[in-house]
Amino acid sequence: MEKIFDAIKARMKRNTKDKKKDEEELACMEKIQTMLNEGVFVKDGVWTGKDIEVINDKHFLTAKPVVFLVNIGGV
């Protein structure tokens, strides 16, 4: 997350024309960091269309569906 925050902040300093998009992305990442610190999966959050685009670009593991496999076979 620190690398993501650093990259967004550096991009915001260099590029002023997409500042609104960068601010939205930063807000989304802050929300994700709060959720992860609380132990909540990204997939369980309430997201807007723009947030989903940002999340899909970052490939968070906790944004993926969860599948539990159980082996009940005998020896």
DRENRO-691591 format. One record per atom (N, C-alpha, C): residue number from 1; residue in three letters; atom name; x, y, z. Coordinates in Angstrom, 2 decimals, padded with zeros to 5 digits. Layout:
DRENRO-691591
{i = NUM | aa = ALA | at = CA | c1 = X | c2 = Y | c3 = Z} $
...
END
This chain:
DRENRO-691591
{i = 1 | aa = MET | at = N | c1 = 000.82 | c2 = -001.18 | c3 = 000.00} $
{i = 1 | aa = MET | at = CA | c1 = 000.00 | c2 = 000.00 | c3 = 000.00} $
{i = 1 | aa = MET | at = C | c1 = 000.87 | c2 = 001.26 | c3 = 000.00} $
{i = 2 | aa = GLU | at = N | c1 = 002.01 | c2 = 001.19 | c3 = 000.70} $
{i = 2 | aa = GLU | at = CA | c1 = 002.87 | c2 = 002.37 | c3 = 000.75} $
{i = 2 | aa = GLU | at = C | c1 = 003.38 | c2 = 002.73 | c3 = -000.65} $
{i = 3 | aa = LYS | at = N | c1 = 003.73 | c2 = 001.73 | c3 = -001.42} $
{i = 3 | aa = LYS | at = CA | c1 = 004.20 | c2 = 001.99 | c3 = -002.79} $
{i = 3 | aa = LYS | at = C | c1 = 003.10 | c2 = 002.61 | c3 = -003.64} $
{i = 4 | aa = ILE | at = N | c1 = 001.87 | c2 = 002.14 | c3 = -003.45} $
{i = 4 | aa = ILE | at = CA | c1 = 000.74 | c2 = 002.68 | c3 = -004.21} $
{i = 4 | aa = ILE | at = C | c1 = 000.51 | c2 = 004.13 | c3 = -003.82} $
{i = 5 | aa = PHE | at = N | c1 = 000.53 | c2 = 004.43 | c3 = -002.52} $
{i = 5 | aa = PHE | at = CA | c1 = 000.35 | c2 = 005.81 | c3 = -002.06} $
{i = 5 | aa = PHE | at = C | c1 = 001.46 | c2 = 006.71 | c3 = -002.59} $
{i = 6 | aa = ASP | at = N | c1 = 002.70 | c2 = 006.24 | c3 = -002.54} $
{i = 6 | aa = ASP | at = CA | c1 = 003.83 | c2 = 007.04 | c3 = -003.03} $
{i = 6 | aa = ASP | at = C | c1 = 003.69 | c2 = 007.33 | c3 = -004.51} $
{i = 7 | aa = ALA | at = N | c1 = 003.27 | c2 = 006.33 | c3 = -005.28} $
{i = 7 | aa = ALA | at = CA | c1 = 003.13 | c2 = 006.51 | c3 = -006.73} $
{i = 7 | aa = ALA | at = C | c1 = 002.03 | c2 = 007.52 | c3 = -007.06} $
{i = 8 | aa = ILE | at = N | c1 = 000.92 | c2 = 007.43 | c3 = -006.35} $
{i = 8 | aa = ILE | at = CA | c1 = -000.19 | c2 = 008.36 | c3 = -006.61} $
{i = 8 | aa = ILE | at = C | c1 = 000.21 | c2 = 009.79 | c3 = -006.23} $
{i = 9 | aa = LYS | at = N | c1 = 000.84 | c2 = 009.95 | c3 = -005.08} $
{i = 9 | aa = LYS | at = CA | c1 = 001.25 | c2 = 011.28 | c3 = -004.64} $
{i = 9 | aa = LYS | at = C | c1 = 002.30 | c2 = 011.88 | c3 = -005.57} $
{i = 10 | aa = ALA | at = N | c1 = 003.22 | c2 = 011.08 | c3 = -006.05} $
{i = 10 | aa = ALA | at = CA | c1 = 004.23 | c2 = 011.57 | c3 = -006.99} $
{i = 10 | aa = ALA | at = C | c1 = 003.57 | c2 = 011.99 | c3 = -008.30} $
{i = 11 | aa = ARG | at = N | c1 = 002.61 | c2 = 011.19 | c3 = -008.76} $
{i = 11 | aa = ARG | at = CA | c1 = 001.88 | c2 = 011.51 | c3 = -009.99} $
{i = 11 | aa = ARG | at = C | c1 = 001.08 | c2 = 012.80 | c3 = -009.82} $
{i = 12 | aa = MET | at = N | c1 = 000.53 | c2 = 013.01 | c3 = -008.63} $
{i = 12 | aa = MET | at = CA | c1 = -000.24 | c2 = 014.24 | c3 = -008.37} $
{i = 12 | aa = MET | at = C | c1 = 000.66 | c2 = 015.47 | c3 = -008.40} $
{i = 13 | aa = LYS | at = N | c1 = 001.90 | c2 = 015.34 | c3 = -007.95} $
{i = 13 | aa = LYS | at = CA | c1 = 002.82 | c2 = 016.47 | c3 = -007.97} $
{i = 13 | aa = LYS | at = C | c1 = 003.26 | c2 = 016.82 | c3 = -009.39} $
{i = 14 | aa = ARG | at = N | c1 = 003.47 | c2 = 015.81 | c3 = -010.21} $
{i = 14 | aa = ARG | at = CA | c1 = 003.95 | c2 = 016.02 | c3 = -011.57} $
{i = 14 | aa = ARG | at = C | c1 = 002.84 | c2 = 016.47 | c3 = -012.51} $
{i = 15 | aa = ASN | at = N | c1 = 001.67 | c2 = 015.86 | c3 = -012.37} $
{i = 15 | aa = ASN | at = CA | c1 = 000.62 | c2 = 016.02 | c3 = -013.36} $
{i = 15 | aa = ASN | at = C | c1 = -000.58 | c2 = 016.73 | c3 = -012.74} $
{i = 16 | aa = THR | at = N | c1 = -000.89 | c2 = 017.91 | c3 = -013.24} $
{i = 16 | aa = THR | at = CA | c1 = -002.02 | c2 = 018.67 | c3 = -012.68} $
{i = 16 | aa = THR | at = C | c1 = -003.30 | c2 = 018.49 | c3 = -013.48} $
{i = 17 | aa = LYS | at = N | c1 = -003.23 | c2 = 018.00 | c3 = -014.70} $
{i = 17 | aa = LYS | at = CA | c1 = -004.44 | c2 = 017.90 | c3 = -015.52} $
{i = 17 | aa = LYS | at = C | c1 = -005.36 | c2 = 016.76 | c3 = -015.08} $
{i = 18 | aa = ASP | at = N | c1 = -004.83 | c2 = 015.69 | c3 = -014.52} $
{i = 18 | aa = ASP | at = CA | c1 = -005.64 | c2 = 014.56 | c3 = -014.05} $
{i = 18 | aa = ASP | at = C | c1 = -005.74 | c2 = 014.54 | c3 = -012.52} $
{i = 19 | aa = LYS | at = N | c1 = -005.67 | c2 = 015.71 | c3 = -011.91} $
{i = 19 | aa = LYS | at = CA | c1 = -005.63 | c2 = 015.79 | c3 = -010.46} $
{i = 19 | aa = LYS | at = C | c1 = -006.90 | c2 = 015.21 | c3 = -009.82} $
{i = 20 | aa = LYS | at = N | c1 = -008.06 | c2 = 015.45 | c3 = -010.42} $
{i = 20 | aa = LYS | at = CA | c1 = -009.31 | c2 = 014.94 | c3 = -009.85} $
{i = 20 | aa = LYS | at = C | c1 = -009.31 | c2 = 013.41 | c3 = -009.85} $
{i = 21 | aa = LYS | at = N | c1 = -008.86 | c2 = 012.81 | c3 = -010.95} $
{i = 21 | aa = LYS | at = CA | c1 = -008.80 | c2 = 011.35 | c3 = -011.05} $
{i = 21 | aa = LYS | at = C | c1 = -007.84 | c2 = 010.79 | c3 = -010.00} $
{i = 22 | aa = ASP | at = N | c1 = -006.70 | c2 = 011.45 | c3 = -009.84} $
{i = 22 | aa = ASP | at = CA | c1 = -005.72 | c2 = 011.00 | c3 = -008.84} $
{i = 22 | aa = ASP | at = C | c1 = -006.26 | c2 = 011.14 | c3 = -007.42} $
{i = 23 | aa = GLU | at = N | c1 = -007.00 | c2 = 012.21 | c3 = -007.15} $
{i = 23 | aa = GLU | at = CA | c1 = -007.60 | c2 = 012.40 | c3 = -005.82} $
{i = 23 | aa = GLU | at = C | c1 = -008.63 | c2 = 011.31 | c3 = -005.53} $
{i = 24 | aa = GLU | at = N | c1 = -009.42 | c2 = 010.94 | c3 = -006.54} $
{i = 24 | aa = GLU | at = CA | c1 = -010.41 | c2 = 009.86 | c3 = -006.38} $
{i = 24 | aa = GLU | at = C | c1 = -009.71 | c2 = 008.53 | c3 = -006.12} $
{i = 25 | aa = GLU | at = N | c1 = -008.63 | c2 = 008.28 | c3 = -006.84} $
{i = 25 | aa = GLU | at = CA | c1 = -007.87 | c2 = 007.04 | c3 = -006.65} $
{i = 25 | aa = GLU | at = C | c1 = -007.24 | c2 = 007.01 | c3 = -005.26} $
{i = 26 | aa = LEU | at = N | c1 = -006.72 | c2 = 008.13 | c3 = -004.81} $
{i = 26 | aa = LEU | at = CA | c1 = -006.12 | c2 = 008.20 | c3 = -003.48} $
{i = 26 | aa = LEU | at = C | c1 = -007.17 | c2 = 007.95 | c3 = -002.40} $
{i = 27 | aa = ALA | at = N | c1 = -008.36 | c2 = 008.52 | c3 = -002.57} $
{i = 27 | aa = ALA | at = CA | c1 = -009.44 | c2 = 008.32 | c3 = -001.60} $
{i = 27 | aa = ALA | at = C | c1 = -009.84 | c2 = 006.85 | c3 = -001.55} $
{i = 28 | aa = CYS | at = N | c1 = -009.90 | c2 = 006.20 | c3 = -002.70} $
{i = 28 | aa = CYS | at = CA | c1 = -010.25 | c2 = 004.78 | c3 = -002.78} $
{i = 28 | aa = CYS | at = C | c1 = -009.19 | c2 = 003.94 | c3 = -002.07} $
{i = 29 | aa = MET | at = N | c1 = -007.92 | c2 = 004.25 | c3 = -002.30} $
{i = 29 | aa = MET | at = CA | c1 = -006.84 | c2 = 003.50 | c3 = -001.67} $
{i = 29 | aa = MET | at = C | c1 = -006.84 | c2 = 003.70 | c3 = -000.15} $
{i = 30 | aa = GLU | at = N | c1 = -007.18 | c2 = 004.91 | c3 = 000.30} $
{i = 30 | aa = GLU | at = CA | c1 = -007.28 | c2 = 005.15 | c3 = 001.75} $
{i = 30 | aa = GLU | at = C | c1 = -008.40 | c2 = 004.32 | c3 = 002.36} $
{i = 31 | aa = LYS | at = N | c1 = -009.52 | c2 = 004.21 | c3 = 001.64} $
{i = 31 | aa = LYS | at = CA | c1 = -010.63 | c2 = 003.39 | c3 = 002.12} $
{i = 31 | aa = LYS | at = C | c1 = -010.22 | c2 = 001.92 | c3 = 002.19} $
{i = 32 | aa = ILE | at = N | c1 = -009.50 | c2 = 001.46 | c3 = 001.18} $
{i = 32 | aa = ILE | at = CA | c1 = -009.03 | c2 = 000.07 | c3 = 001.16} $
{i = 32 | aa = ILE | at = C | c1 = -008.06 | c2 = -000.19 | c3 = 002.30} $
{i = 33 | aa = GLN | at = N | c1 = -007.15 | c2 = 000.75 | c3 = 002.54} $
{i = 33 | aa = GLN | at = CA | c1 = -006.19 | c2 = 000.57 | c3 = 003.63} $
{i = 33 | aa = GLN | at = C | c1 = -006.90 | c2 = 000.47 | c3 = 004.97} $
{i = 34 | aa = THR | at = N | c1 = -007.92 | c2 = 001.31 | c3 = 005.18} $
{i = 34 | aa = THR | at = CA | c1 = -008.69 | c2 = 001.25 | c3 = 006.42} $
{i = 34 | aa = THR | at = C | c1 = -009.37 | c2 = -000.11 | c3 = 006.57} $
{i = 35 | aa = MET | at = N | c1 = -009.97 | c2 = -000.59 | c3 = 005.48} $
{i = 35 | aa = MET | at = CA | c1 = -010.64 | c2 = -001.89 | c3 = 005.52} $
{i = 35 | aa = MET | at = C | c1 = -009.65 | c2 = -003.01 | c3 = 005.84} $
{i = 36 | aa = LEU | at = N | c1 = -008.49 | c2 = -003.00 | c3 = 005.20} $
{i = 36 | aa = LEU | at = CA | c1 = -007.50 | c2 = -004.05 | c3 = 005.43} $
{i = 36 | aa = LEU | at = C | c1 = -006.97 | c2 = -004.01 | c3 = 006.85} $
{i = 37 | aa = ASN | at = N | c1 = -006.79 | c2 = -002.81 | c3 = 007.39} $
{i = 37 | aa = ASN | at = CA | c1 = -006.32 | c2 = -002.69 | c3 = 008.78} $
{i = 37 | aa = ASN | at = C | c1 = -007.35 | c2 = -003.24 | c3 = 009.76} $
{i = 38 | aa = GLU | at = N | c1 = -008.64 | c2 = -003.17 | c3 = 009.39} $
{i = 38 | aa = GLU | at = CA | c1 = -009.71 | c2 = -003.69 | c3 = 010.24} $
{i = 38 | aa = GLU | at = C | c1 = -009.97 | c2 = -005.18 | c3 = 010.00} $
{i = 39 | aa = GLY | at = N | c1 = -009.27 | c2 = -005.76 | c3 = 009.03} $
{i = 39 | aa = GLY | at = CA | c1 = -009.43 | c2 = -007.18 | c3 = 008.74} $
{i = 39 | aa = GLY | at = C | c1 = -010.60 | c2 = -007.50 | c3 = 007.83} $
{i = 40 | aa = VAL | at = N | c1 = -011.08 | c2 = -006.51 | c3 = 007.08} $
{i = 40 | aa = VAL | at = CA | c1 = -012.21 | c2 = -006.70 | c3 = 006.18} $
{i = 40 | aa = VAL | at = C | c1 = -011.67 | c2 = -006.90 | c3 = 004.76} $
{i = 41 | aa = PHE | at = N | c1 = -012.21 | c2 = -007.88 | c3 = 004.04} $
{i = 41 | aa = PHE | at = CA | c1 = -011.80 | c2 = -008.12 | c3 = 002.66} $
{i = 41 | aa = PHE | at = C | c1 = -012.28 | c2 = -007.00 | c3 = 001.76} $
{i = 42 | aa = VAL | at = N | c1 = -011.51 | c2 = -006.71 | c3 = 000.72} $
{i = 42 | aa = VAL | at = CA | c1 = -011.88 | c2 = -005.68 | c3 = -000.25} $
{i = 42 | aa = VAL | at = C | c1 = -013.18 | c2 = -006.04 | c3 = -000.95} $
{i = 43 | aa = LYS | at = N | c1 = -013.39 | c2 = -007.32 | c3 = -001.19} $
{i = 43 | aa = LYS | at = CA | c1 = -014.59 | c2 = -007.76 | c3 = -001.90} $
{i = 43 | aa = LYS | at = C | c1 = -015.87 | c2 = -007.49 | c3 = -001.11} $
{i = 44 | aa = ASP | at = N | c1 = -015.75 | c2 = -007.27 | c3 = 000.19} $
{i = 44 | aa = ASP | at = CA | c1 = -016.92 | c2 = -007.05 | c3 = 001.03} $
{i = 44 | aa = ASP | at = C | c1 = -017.29 | c2 = -005.57 | c3 = 001.16} $
{i = 45 | aa = GLY | at = N | c1 = -016.55 | c2 = -004.68 | c3 = 000.51} $
{i = 45 | aa = GLY | at = CA | c1 = -016.84 | c2 = -003.25 | c3 = 000.58} $
{i = 45 | aa = GLY | at = C | c1 = -017.93 | c2 = -002.84 | c3 = -000.39} $
{i = 46 | aa = VAL | at = N | c1 = -018.42 | c2 = -001.62 | c3 = -000.21} $
{i = 46 | aa = VAL | at = CA | c1 = -019.40 | c2 = -001.04 | c3 = -001.12} $
{i = 46 | aa = VAL | at = C | c1 = -018.64 | c2 = -000.08 | c3 = -002.02} $
{i = 47 | aa = TRP | at = N | c1 = -018.69 | c2 = -000.34 | c3 = -003.33} $
{i = 47 | aa = TRP | at = CA | c1 = -017.85 | c2 = 000.39 | c3 = -004.27} $
{i = 47 | aa = TRP | at = C | c1 = -018.66 | c2 = 001.03 | c3 = -005.38} $
{i = 48 | aa = THR | at = N | c1 = -018.17 | c2 = 002.16 | c3 = -005.89} $
{i = 48 | aa = THR | at = CA | c1 = -018.75 | c2 = 002.80 | c3 = -007.07} $
{i = 48 | aa = THR | at = C | c1 = -018.09 | c2 = 002.22 | c3 = -008.31} $
{i = 49 | aa = GLY | at = N | c1 = -018.59 | c2 = 002.59 | c3 = -009.46} $
{i = 49 | aa = GLY | at = CA | c1 = -018.01 | c2 = 002.11 | c3 = -010.72} $
{i = 49 | aa = GLY | at = C | c1 = -016.56 | c2 = 002.53 | c3 = -010.88} $
{i = 50 | aa = LYS | at = N | c1 = -016.26 | c2 = 003.78 | c3 = -010.50} $
{i = 50 | aa = LYS | at = CA | c1 = -014.88 | c2 = 004.26 | c3 = -010.60} $
{i = 50 | aa = LYS | at = C | c1 = -013.96 | c2 = 003.53 | c3 = -009.64} $
{i = 51 | aa = ASP | at = N | c1 = -014.48 | c2 = 003.26 | c3 = -008.43} $
{i = 51 | aa = ASP | at = CA | c1 = -013.68 | c2 = 002.52 | c3 = -007.45} $
{i = 51 | aa = ASP | at = C | c1 = -013.34 | c2 = 001.13 | c3 = -007.97} $
{i = 52 | aa = ILE | at = N | c1 = -014.30 | c2 = 000.48 | c3 = -008.60} $
{i = 52 | aa = ILE | at = CA | c1 = -014.09 | c2 = -000.87 | c3 = -009.13} $
{i = 52 | aa = ILE | at = C | c1 = -013.00 | c2 = -000.87 | c3 = -010.19} $
{i = 53 | aa = GLU | at = N | c1 = -012.97 | c2 = 000.16 | c3 = -011.03} $
{i = 53 | aa = GLU | at = CA | c1 = -011.92 | c2 = 000.26 | c3 = -012.05} $
{i = 53 | aa = GLU | at = C | c1 = -010.54 | c2 = 000.36 | c3 = -011.40} $
{i = 54 | aa = VAL | at = N | c1 = -010.44 | c2 = 001.16 | c3 = -010.33} $
{i = 54 | aa = VAL | at = CA | c1 = -009.17 | c2 = 001.31 | c3 = -009.62} $
{i = 54 | aa = VAL | at = C | c1 = -008.77 | c2 = 000.00 | c3 = -008.96} $
{i = 55 | aa = ILE | at = N | c1 = -009.73 | c2 = -000.65 | c3 = -008.30} $
{i = 55 | aa = ILE | at = CA | c1 = -009.45 | c2 = -001.90 | c3 = -007.60} $
{i = 55 | aa = ILE | at = C | c1 = -009.01 | c2 = -002.99 | c3 = -008.57} $
{i = 56 | aa = ASN | at = N | c1 = -009.68 | c2 = -003.09 | c3 = -009.71} $
{i = 56 | aa = ASN | at = CA | c1 = -009.31 | c2 = -004.10 | c3 = -010.70} $
{i = 56 | aa = ASN | at = C | c1 = -007.91 | c2 = -003.87 | c3 = -011.24} $
{i = 57 | aa = ASP | at = N | c1 = -007.50 | c2 = -002.62 | c3 = -011.31} $
{i = 57 | aa = ASP | at = CA | c1 = -006.17 | c2 = -002.28 | c3 = -011.82} $
{i = 57 | aa = ASP | at = C | c1 = -005.07 | c2 = -002.69 | c3 = -010.83} $
{i = 58 | aa = LYS | at = N | c1 = -005.40 | c2 = -002.73 | c3 = -009.54} $
{i = 58 | aa = LYS | at = CA | c1 = -004.40 | c2 = -003.03 | c3 = -008.51} $
{i = 58 | aa = LYS | at = C | c1 = -004.29 | c2 = -004.52 | c3 = -008.19} $
{i = 59 | aa = HIS | at = N | c1 = -005.26 | c2 = -005.33 | c3 = -008.56} $
{i = 59 | aa = HIS | at = CA | c1 = -005.22 | c2 = -006.79 | c3 = -008.38} $
{i = 59 | aa = HIS | at = C | c1 = -005.06 | c2 = -007.23 | c3 = -006.92} $
{i = 60 | aa = PHE | at = N | c1 = -005.90 | c2 = -006.71 | c3 = -006.03} $
{i = 60 | aa = PHE | at = CA | c1 = -005.85 | c2 = -007.12 | c3 = -004.63} $
{i = 60 | aa = PHE | at = C | c1 = -006.35 | c2 = -008.55 | c3 = -004.48} $
{i = 61 | aa = LEU | at = N | c1 = -005.63 | c2 = -009.35 | c3 = -003.70} $
{i = 61 | aa = LEU | at = CA | c1 = -006.05 | c2 = -010.74 | c3 = -003.47} $
{i = 61 | aa = LEU | at = C | c1 = -007.36 | c2 = -010.81 | c3 = -002.71} $
{i = 62 | aa = THR | at = N | c1 = -007.60 | c2 = -009.87 | c3 = -001.79} $
{i = 62 | aa = THR | at = CA | c1 = -008.83 | c2 = -009.91 | c3 = -001.01} $
{i = 62 | aa = THR | at = C | c1 = -010.03 | c2 = -009.42 | c3 = -001.80} $
{i = 63 | aa = ALA | at = N | c1 = -009.82 | c2 = -009.01 | c3 = -003.04} $
{i = 63 | aa = ALA | at = CA | c1 = -010.93 | c2 = -008.61 | c3 = -003.90} $
{i = 63 | aa = ALA | at = C | c1 = -011.47 | c2 = -009.81 | c3 = -004.68} $
{i = 64 | aa = LYS | at = N | c1 = -010.75 | c2 = -010.90 | c3 = -004.64} $
{i = 64 | aa = LYS | at = CA | c1 = -011.14 | c2 = -012.11 | c3 = -005.37} $
{i = 64 | aa = LYS | at = C | c1 = -012.18 | c2 = -012.90 | c3 = -004.58} $
{i = 65 | aa = PRO | at = N | c1 = -013.02 | c2 = -013.65 | c3 = -005.28} $
{i = 65 | aa = PRO | at = CA | c1 = -013.96 | c2 = -014.54 | c3 = -004.56} $
{i = 65 | aa = PRO | at = C | c1 = -013.20 | c2 = -015.59 | c3 = -003.76} $
{i = 66 | aa = VAL | at = N | c1 = -013.79 | c2 = -016.06 | c3 = -002.71} $
{i = 66 | aa = VAL | at = CA | c1 = -013.15 | c2 = -017.05 | c3 = -001.85} $
{i = 66 | aa = VAL | at = C | c1 = -013.79 | c2 = -018.41 | c3 = -002.08} $
{i = 67 | aa = VAL | at = N | c1 = -012.95 | c2 = -019.43 | c3 = -002.22} $
{i = 67 | aa = VAL | at = CA | c1 = -013.43 | c2 = -020.79 | c3 = -002.40} $
{i = 67 | aa = VAL | at = C | c1 = -012.77 | c2 = -021.65 | c3 = -001.32} $
{i = 68 | aa = PHE | at = N | c1 = -013.59 | c2 = -022.40 | c3 = -000.60} $
{i = 68 | aa = PHE | at = CA | c1 = -013.07 | c2 = -023.30 | c3 = 000.43} $
{i = 68 | aa = PHE | at = C | c1 = -013.19 | c2 = -024.73 | c3 = -000.09} $
{i = 69 | aa = LEU | at = N | c1 = -012.11 | c2 = -025.47 | c3 = -000.07} $
{i = 69 | aa = LEU | at = CA | c1 = -012.09 | c2 = -026.85 | c3 = -000.49} $
{i = 69 | aa = LEU | at = C | c1 = -011.81 | c2 = -027.73 | c3 = 000.73} $
{i = 70 | aa = VAL | at = N | c1 = -012.58 | c2 = -028.77 | c3 = 000.85} $
{i = 70 | aa = VAL | at = CA | c1 = -012.41 | c2 = -029.68 | c3 = 001.98} $
{i = 70 | aa = VAL | at = C | c1 = -012.28 | c2 = -031.10 | c3 = 001.44} $
{i = 71 | aa = ASN | at = N | c1 = -011.26 | c2 = -031.81 | c3 = 001.88} $
{i = 71 | aa = ASN | at = CA | c1 = -011.07 | c2 = -033.19 | c3 = 001.47} $
{i = 71 | aa = ASN | at = C | c1 = -011.65 | c2 = -034.08 | c3 = 002.57} $
{i = 72 | aa = ILE | at = N | c1 = -012.71 | c2 = -034.81 | c3 = 002.24} $
{i = 72 | aa = ILE | at = CA | c1 = -013.37 | c2 = -035.66 | c3 = 003.24} $
{i = 72 | aa = ILE | at = C | c1 = -013.12 | c2 = -037.14 | c3 = 002.95} $
{i = 73 | aa = GLY | at = N | c1 = -012.18 | c2 = -037.42 | c3 = 002.09} $
{i = 73 | aa = GLY | at = CA | c1 = -011.90 | c2 = -038.81 | c3 = 001.73} $
{i = 73 | aa = GLY | at = C | c1 = -011.22 | c2 = -039.57 | c3 = 002.85} $
{i = 74 | aa = GLY | at = N | c1 = -011.44 | c2 = -040.87 | c3 = 002.86} $
{i = 74 | aa = GLY | at = CA | c1 = -010.82 | c2 = -041.75 | c3 = 003.87} $
{i = 74 | aa = GLY | at = C | c1 = -009.44 | c2 = -042.20 | c3 = 003.42} $
{i = 75 | aa = VAL | at = N | c1 = -008.74 | c2 = -042.81 | c3 = 004.33} $
{i = 75 | aa = VAL | at = CA | c1 = -007.39 | c2 = -043.28 | c3 = 004.06} $
{i = 75 | aa = VAL | at = C | c1 = -007.40 | c2 = -044.61 | c3 = 003.39} $
END
